[in-house]
Amino acid sequence: MVTVSAINIDTTTPANSTIDVDYTFLASDGTAISGHYEGTLGIILD
């Protein structure tokens, strides 16, 4: 599961676009893995 809390798209400089997400998923052994990422999206190719 991925929950996007915020996303900001910079159309002038796409590499400056940012995102704030929380994520949770299950590993193949059934272990739950969760975390948070807040940062740039890097280079967006169209």
Residue pairs with C-beta under 8 A, 6 or more apart in sequence:
1 23
1 24
1 25
2 21
2 22
2 23
3 21
3 22
3 23
4 19
4 20
4 21
5 20
5 21
5 22
6 18
6 19
6 20
7 17
7 18
7 19
7 20
8 17
8 18
8 19
9 17
10 16
10 17
14 41
14 43
14 44
15 40
15 41
15 42
15 43
15 44
16 40
17 40
17 41
17 44
18 38
18 39
18 40
18 41
19 37
19 38
19 39
19 40
19 41
20 37
20 38
21 36
21 37
21 38
22 34
22 35
22 36
23 34
23 35
23 36
23 37
24 32
24 33
24 34
25 32
25 33
25 34
26 32
26 33
27 33
